[in-house]
Amino acid sequence: MAQIDTSTIEGYENMTPEQKVEALEKYAIADPDYSGYVKKDVFDKTASELAQTKKDLKARMTEEERAKAEHDAELAEYKTKYEELQKEKNIAKNRAEFISAGYDEALAQETAEALEKGDYATVFKNQKAVIENVKKIAKGEAAASVPPPAGKPDEGGKTVTKEQFKAMNMAERTELYQTNRELYDELSK
């Protein structure tokens, strides 16, 4: 709905309500500018002519031309399906590679899809997250796998001497072997 711009009416703010009604009744609204539009009857006529031309062209096509047109349409459809399948194959292949590289399944799927789309910012962001996670895991495993130093007190707070080693029973020696292999080897010579 068109709005009347009251700022174009001189003295409108200072008028009484009766004067405002009178001024609005006299106000002439400009016709809209339809210069960039096509009239409906012209559009309908053109659309109808186009449909008739298509129908005439189809009727004039030879059987061979019709078969070629159908073949081309079918080929285009197969090409589209092939491209979709190729995209899915690439995503699945990349997803498997990412999982084997240590990504969890959801992150691997997201990264594979981003790689297929060419969204390298997401790929690199996910790669950094995985590298940080691997570093944390590696630090924890490295710290856990360091054996206690040879000749230092074991978990009981004692140093095992050669005499104590000779006095140990088989279970105690096995435990020493499992907990401090270097000390066991040194004492068993």
Long-range contacts (C-beta under 8 A, 24 or more apart in sequence): 2-29, 4-29, 87-116, 90-116, 91-116, 101-130, 102-130, 102-133, 102-134, 103-130, 147-179, 147-180, 147-181, 147-182, 148-179, 148-180, 150-180, 150-182, 150-183, 150-186, 151-183, 151-186, 154-179, 154-180, 154-183, 155-179, 160-187, 162-187
